[in-house]
Every structure is written in C-alpha cells, then in structure tokens.
Amino acid sequence: MNILIQNIQTAGRILSIILLVLLILCLVATGFDIYSLMSGPTGEETARTAGEILGNLIIAGMLFLAVMMFRNIWRDYTPFSPKHTLYLKFISLLMLSFTIIVPPVELLLLEILAPQSDASVSFELSGIVFAVIFYCLALIFEYGRLLQKQSDETM
C-alpha cells in the first residue's frame, strides 16, 4: 500500500509541475495575443485574435484547475476528495464552453469587425465528447469517494 501511495504522490507531483509549465506558457501566449491587439491589426485579425484570447483563457482555467487537483493529490495522498470531483466537473464545463462558446463568439466578432471577409469557424464534436468523458470521470471520482468513506467508517 505504501508503494501505491508513493506512486500517487510522484504522479501528482510530476503532473502538477508539467501542467503548471503549460499554464504559464498559455498565459504568456495570451499576453502576446493581447499585445498584438494593441498594434492595430485589421478587423479580421482582431476578431480571430480575440477569439484566440478567449480560448486561451478557458484553457488556462482548465490547466489551473488540473494543477490544483494534482497538487492536492500529491499532498493529500488520495484522489478521492470532494474538491477533485468539483475540479473535474468544472474542467468538463470549461471544455464544453470552449467547444460551444468560442466559435460563435469568433464568428460574431468577424461579422462585426470584418463584414466583408468570408467568415467561417470550425465546430468540433470531439470537444463535447471529451467534456462528457471528464464529467463521467468526475462522477466516478465521486463514487470512489463514497466507497472510501464507507470503507473508512467500517474500520
């Protein structure tokens, strides 16, 4: 059992560090996008960059929640806590919003800022599928937490 706990701690520590680096890179990229908006791009470039900024901020939110979750797993030695279930549910909602909200917002901005352009955005079903998978994982974590609680009460 101690080896399993050590493996969980190690994996949590490694993943929290990797995800933190990715979060920092995402925020730096967002900063560069914001800076590029200040240089006065054309209407189409402004709309696409604004959509990219919105997408990057949603991804940064997902990465932040994942960092917090794996950091808590690393420190608390268990993946089954109410916080982790909540983090997974929020990550799934952010994934869904990334898939459903960002493309229409970008399309709307393109229509407003560059009506003469041939505006099109892509909509991918895979984001919805992954959001549902993450939500199901949250429910599995919640069930695991209840089983762990029952096991602890039995002892």
N, C-alpha and C positions, 0 to 999 in steps of 0.2 A: 504493500500500500504506500509506503514511503517513496518508492521509486516512481509510482504513478503521480504522487503529489509533486515530486521534483520535476517530472516531465511537464506537468501542467504549469508549474511556475516558470520553467525555462521557456516553454512555448509562449506563455503570456508575456514574458519579458521581451523576447525577440520580436513578437508581433507588435507589441506596443511601440517599440523603438522604430521598426520599419514603417509602421503606419504614421508615426509622428513625423518622420522624414518626409513621407509622401504628403502629409498635411502641410508642412512648411513649404514644400515645392508647389503645391496647389495654390497656397496663399501668395507666394512670390509671383506665380504666373498671373494670378488675378491682379496683383499690383501692377504688373507690366501692361495688362489689358486696360486698366484704369488710366495709366499714364498715356497709353496710345490714344485713348479717347480725348485727352487734353490737347493733342496735337492737331485737332480739327480734321478728322477724316471725313470722307464723303458720307452721304446718308446711308448707303448700303453697308459700308464698313462700320459705321456707328451702330446700326441695328444688329449686325452679326456679332460685333464685339460685345454689345450689351447683353445679347443672348448668351454669349460665352461666359461673361462675368456671372450672370445668374446661375448658369450651370456649374461653374467652378465653386460658387458659394454653397450650392447644395451639396456638391461632392465634398467640400471642406467640412460641412456639417456631418456628413456620414463618416468621414475619416475621424473627426473629433470624437464622435460617439464610440467608434470602434476602438480608438486609443484608450478612452476611459474604461471601456468594458474589459479590454485585455490587461490594462493596468490593475484594475480591481481583481481580475482573476489571478494575476501574478501575486498580489498582496494578500488576498483573502483565501487562496488555495482552493476555491471552488467556483465552478462556472455557474452553479445553480443559485442565483440570488434574484430577488425581485428587481434590482437595478438592471441586471443583464437582460432580463425579459423586456423591460421597458426600453432599454437601448436598442435591442433588436427590432422592437415594434416601431420605434422612431426611425431607425435606419430604413425599414421597409417603406414607411410613409415618405421619407425623403427620396427613395428610389422611384416610387410611384410619381411623386411630384416632378422629379427630374424628367421622367418619361412623358408625362401628360401635360405639364405646365410650360416647360421651357420651349418646345417647338411652337406652340401657338403664340406665346409672347414674342418670340423672334419673328414670326410671320406678321404679327400685328405691327411690330416696330418697323419691319421692312415696308409694309403698306403705308405707314405714316411718314417715315423718313425718306423713302425712296420709291414713290408710287410708280415711277417709270421703269423700275427694274422688274425682271421676271422673277418674282418672289416664289421660292419654294423651300420647304424644310422637310426633313425626314422624320418619320414617326416609326419607332421600332417597338414591336411587340415583346421583344426579349426583356426590356426593362420592366414591363408589367409582370412577366413570368418570374423574374428574379425577385421582384418585390413580394410576390405571393410566396415564393420559397422562403425568403427571410422571415415573413410573418409566420409561416408554418414552423420555422426553426424557433421563433420566439415562443410559440405555443408548446413546442417540445421541451424547451428550457423551463417553461412554467410547470409542465407536468413533472419534469425531473426534480424541480424544487419541491413540489408537493410530496413526491416519493421520498426525497431526502429528509424532509420534515417528519414524515410518518416513521421513517426508519430511526431517526434520532429520538422520537418520542417513545418508540418501542424499547429502546435500550434503556 
